[in-house]
Amino acid sequence: MATTALPTATQSVLTIGLGLVIILVAAITAYLTIARTGRFDDDSTGTRSMTGFLMSGAYVTLWAVYYGVLLIVMALIGLIGKTYAAGSYTFVNGSFVNIEKHPVGDQAIRMITVGISFIVIAGIAHRWHKAKGLALAAGEENPNAPAKKVVRSYVATVSFFAVAIAIVDLLLAAYTLIGIIAPGVFQSGSRTGSLKALLFEAAVLLATGVVFQSTQRIAPAGLRLFGGGSGHHRGDDHNHDHHHDDEPEATVEHAEAD
């Protein structure tokens, strides 16, 4: 009797590997956007580099937590309806035999375990990096200090990708919904499969909305996409305008740091 390689092990490796790819892409994005912000500006307090490192770390770990949440949602949705899983197979007498008693449930448990691992480990790192980075930026009196620019770059970068993800997800959800209404025309497959896909897309939209909203709260009200007020944060304004624009940001940053 010869034993084949276990597909379940491969699935777990691929799941973790995809998360590592997301982390790598996020790290490259953070370096090209957040970490390099304000590098040519005068940094009299010397906080820019550390703030850039901390907010870059917060950015990378944010998407790691996001991935972990979606893994759990995907695993739970996969339990709906009649489902199939690869399981663990052994080659016996010329045929493959599944040695798992509950392949679907076991696969879901493995995905949930990986998802929780990402959420806990990356979540702790995200909270620490973000709180420390915001605290350093909030300590700057100059509203156009490099450290504050780094924080605004973090907000802009996260918001950009969150909006992009939401738009793509809404397009997919709309197509899935139309496929449920007219399955013959769009050849969408089983109705259960389409409903599961629509449910996952709704979860993606919800998770993306939470990321977007929590990140937008860091920025001054006048700089938020759906913020109240039309104030501008300019470096060449009068001192009164500096104080007026910077006050909301400092308040939010201190709140986040706490």
C-alpha positions as CSV (number, residue, x, y, z in Angstrom):
1,M,0.0,0.0,0.0
2,A,1.5,3.3,-1.1
3,T,0.4,6.6,0.4
4,T,0.0,9.8,-1.7
5,A,0.8,13.3,-0.7
6,L,-2.1,14.8,1.4
7,P,-4.1,17.4,-0.5
8,T,-5.2,18.9,2.9
9,A,-1.6,19.8,3.7
10,T,-1.3,21.4,0.3
11,Q,-4.5,23.4,0.8
12,S,-3.2,24.8,4.2
13,V,0.2,25.7,2.6
14,L,-1.6,27.5,-0.2
15,T,-3.9,29.3,2.2
16,I,-1.0,30.6,4.3
17,G,1.0,31.3,1.2
18,L,-1.7,33.5,-0.3
19,G,-1.7,35.4,3.0
20,L,2.1,35.9,2.8
21,V,1.7,37.1,-0.8
22,I,-0.8,39.7,0.3
23,I,1.6,40.8,3.1
24,L,4.4,41.1,0.6
25,V,2.4,43.2,-1.8
26,A,1.2,45.4,1.0
27,A,4.8,45.8,2.2
28,I,5.9,46.9,-1.2
29,T,3.0,49.3,-1.5
30,A,3.7,50.7,2.0
31,Y,7.3,51.3,1.0
32,L,6.4,53.1,-2.2
33,T,3.8,55.3,-0.6
34,I,3.7,55.6,3.2
35,A,7.4,55.1,4.2
36,R,8.7,57.5,1.6
37,T,6.3,60.4,2.4
38,G,8.0,63.6,3.5
39,R,11.6,62.2,3.1
40,F,12.8,65.4,1.5
41,D,11.2,67.7,4.1
42,D,12.9,69.2,7.1
43,D,12.5,66.8,10.0
44,S,13.7,68.8,13.0
45,T,12.2,66.4,15.6
46,G,13.5,63.3,13.9
47,T,10.1,61.5,14.1
48,R,9.4,61.0,10.4
49,S,11.4,57.8,9.9
50,M,10.0,56.1,12.9
51,T,6.5,57.2,12.0
52,G,7.0,55.9,8.5
53,F,8.0,52.5,9.8
54,L,5.1,52.3,12.3
55,M,2.4,53.4,9.9
56,S,3.8,51.1,7.2
57,G,3.6,48.2,9.7
58,A,0.1,49.2,10.5
59,Y,-0.8,49.2,6.8
60,V,0.7,45.7,6.2
61,T,-0.9,44.2,9.3
62,L,-4.3,45.8,8.5
63,W,-4.6,43.8,5.3
64,A,-3.4,40.7,7.0
65,V,-6.2,41.0,9.5
66,Y,-8.6,41.7,6.6
67,Y,-7.4,38.5,4.9
68,G,-8.0,36.5,8.1
69,V,-11.5,37.8,8.5
70,L,-12.4,36.8,4.9
71,L,-10.9,33.4,5.4
72,I,-13.2,32.7,8.3
73,V,-16.2,34.1,6.4
74,M,-15.3,31.9,3.4
75,A,-15.0,28.8,5.6
76,L,-18.4,29.4,7.2
77,I,-20.2,30.1,3.9
78,G,-18.6,27.0,2.5
79,L,-20.7,24.9,5.0
80,I,-23.9,26.1,3.5
81,G,-25.7,23.7,1.2
82,K,-24.3,20.5,-0.4
83,T,-20.5,20.9,-0.4
84,Y,-17.5,18.9,-1.4
85,A,-13.9,18.9,-0.1
86,A,-10.8,17.3,-1.3
87,G,-10.0,15.8,2.1
88,S,-7.0,13.4,2.7
89,Y,-6.7,10.5,0.4
90,T,-4.7,7.3,0.5
91,F,-4.0,5.1,-2.5
92,V,-5.4,1.6,-1.7
93,N,-5.6,-1.3,-4.1
94,G,-5.6,0.9,-7.2
95,S,-8.1,3.6,-6.0
96,F,-8.1,6.6,-3.8
97,V,-9.8,6.3,-0.4
98,N,-10.7,9.4,1.7
99,I,-9.4,8.9,5.2
100,E,-11.2,11.9,6.7
101,K,-14.6,11.3,8.3
102,H,-15.7,14.9,7.9
103,P,-13.7,16.4,5.0
104,V,-16.0,19.5,4.6
105,G,-16.1,20.3,8.3
106,D,-12.4,19.6,8.7
107,Q,-11.5,21.9,5.8
108,A,-13.6,24.7,7.3
109,I,-11.9,24.2,10.7
110,R,-8.4,24.4,9.1
111,M,-9.4,27.7,7.3
112,I,-10.9,29.2,10.4
113,T,-7.7,28.3,12.4
114,V,-5.5,30.0,9.8
115,G,-7.9,33.0,9.7
116,I,-7.8,33.4,13.5
117,S,-4.0,33.1,13.5
118,F,-3.8,36.0,11.0
119,I,-6.3,38.1,13.0
120,V,-4.7,37.6,16.4
121,I,-1.0,37.9,15.4
122,A,-1.5,40.7,12.8
123,G,-4.2,42.4,14.9
124,I,-1.9,42.8,17.9
125,A,0.9,44.1,15.7
126,H,-1.5,46.5,13.9
127,R,-2.9,48.0,17.1
128,W,0.6,48.6,18.5
129,H,2.1,50.1,15.3
130,K,-0.9,52.3,14.6
131,A,-1.2,53.6,18.2
132,K,2.5,54.4,18.4
133,G,2.6,56.0,14.9
134,L,-0.4,58.2,15.6
135,A,1.0,59.2,19.0
136,L,4.3,60.4,17.4
137,A,2.4,62.4,14.7
138,A,0.1,63.9,17.3
139,G,3.1,65.2,19.2
140,E,4.1,67.4,16.3
141,E,2.9,71.0,16.6
142,N,3.4,71.8,12.9
143,P,0.4,70.6,11.0
144,N,2.7,70.0,8.0
145,A,5.4,68.1,9.9
146,P,6.7,65.1,8.0
147,A,5.3,62.7,10.6
148,K,1.8,64.1,10.1
149,K,2.2,63.8,6.3
150,V,3.1,60.1,6.8
151,V,-0.2,59.6,8.7
152,R,-2.2,61.3,6.0
153,S,-0.4,59.2,3.4
154,Y,-1.5,56.1,5.4
155,V,-5.1,57.3,5.4
156,A,-5.0,58.0,1.6
157,T,-3.4,54.7,0.7
158,V,-5.7,52.6,2.7
159,S,-8.8,54.5,1.6
160,F,-7.7,54.2,-2.1
161,F,-7.5,50.5,-2.0
162,A,-10.6,50.1,0.1
163,V,-12.6,52.1,-2.4
164,A,-11.1,50.1,-5.3
165,I,-12.0,46.8,-3.6
166,A,-15.5,48.0,-2.9
167,I,-16.1,49.0,-6.5
168,V,-14.9,45.7,-7.9
169,D,-16.9,43.8,-5.3
170,L,-20.0,45.8,-6.1
171,L,-19.6,45.0,-9.8
172,L,-19.2,41.3,-9.0
173,A,-22.2,41.3,-6.6
174,A,-24.3,43.0,-9.3
175,Y,-23.4,40.4,-11.9
176,T,-24.0,37.6,-9.4
177,L,-27.4,39.0,-8.5
178,I,-28.4,39.3,-12.2
179,G,-27.2,35.7,-12.6
180,I,-29.6,34.6,-9.9
181,I,-32.5,36.5,-11.5
182,A,-31.7,35.1,-15.0
183,P,-29.6,32.0,-14.5
184,G,-30.3,30.7,-18.0
185,V,-29.0,33.8,-19.7
186,F,-25.9,34.3,-17.6
187,Q,-25.2,30.5,-17.0
188,S,-24.5,31.2,-13.4
189,G,-24.7,27.6,-12.3
190,S,-26.6,26.5,-9.2
191,R,-28.7,29.0,-7.3
192,T,-27.1,27.8,-4.0
193,G,-23.7,28.5,-5.4
194,S,-24.7,31.9,-6.6
195,L,-26.3,32.8,-3.3
196,K,-23.1,31.7,-1.5
197,A,-21.0,33.9,-3.8
198,L,-23.4,36.8,-3.2
199,L,-23.2,36.3,0.5
200,F,-19.4,36.3,0.4
201,E,-19.4,39.5,-1.7
202,A,-21.6,41.1,0.8
203,A,-19.2,40.1,3.6
204,V,-16.3,41.6,1.6
205,L,-18.2,44.8,1.2
206,L,-18.9,45.0,4.9
207,A,-15.3,44.3,5.9
208,T,-14.0,46.8,3.4
209,G,-16.5,49.4,4.7
210,V,-15.2,48.9,8.2
211,V,-11.6,49.3,7.1
212,F,-12.5,52.4,5.1
213,Q,-14.5,54.1,7.9
214,S,-12.1,53.3,10.7
215,T,-9.2,54.7,8.6
216,Q,-11.1,57.8,7.5
217,R,-11.7,58.7,11.2
218,I,-7.9,59.4,11.5
219,A,-8.0,62.3,9.0
220,P,-9.4,65.8,9.8
221,A,-13.1,66.2,8.9
222,G,-12.3,68.4,5.9
223,L,-10.0,65.7,4.4
224,R,-12.5,62.8,4.7
225,L,-14.2,61.5,1.6
226,F,-17.6,61.6,3.3
227,G,-16.5,64.1,6.0
228,G,-18.4,67.1,7.3
229,G,-16.9,70.4,6.4
230,S,-14.9,71.8,3.5
231,G,-11.8,72.9,5.4
232,H,-8.3,72.7,3.8
233,H,-5.1,71.6,5.4
234,R,-2.5,73.8,3.7
235,G,1.0,74.7,4.8
236,D,0.9,78.3,3.6
237,D,-2.3,79.4,5.5
238,H,-2.2,81.8,8.4
239,N,-1.5,80.6,11.9
240,H,-5.2,80.8,12.8
241,D,-6.0,78.5,9.9
242,H,-3.3,76.1,10.9
243,H,-4.7,75.8,14.3
244,H,-8.2,75.4,13.0
245,D,-7.4,72.7,10.6
246,D,-5.0,70.8,12.9
247,E,-7.3,70.6,15.9
248,P,-9.6,67.8,14.7
249,E,-6.6,65.7,13.5
250,A,-4.8,66.0,16.8
251,T,-8.0,65.1,18.7
252,V,-8.6,62.0,16.6
253,E,-5.0,60.9,16.7
254,H,-4.9,61.1,20.5
255,A,-8.1,59.1,20.6
256,E,-6.7,56.5,18.4
257,A,-3.4,56.4,20.3
258,D,-5.3,55.8,23.6
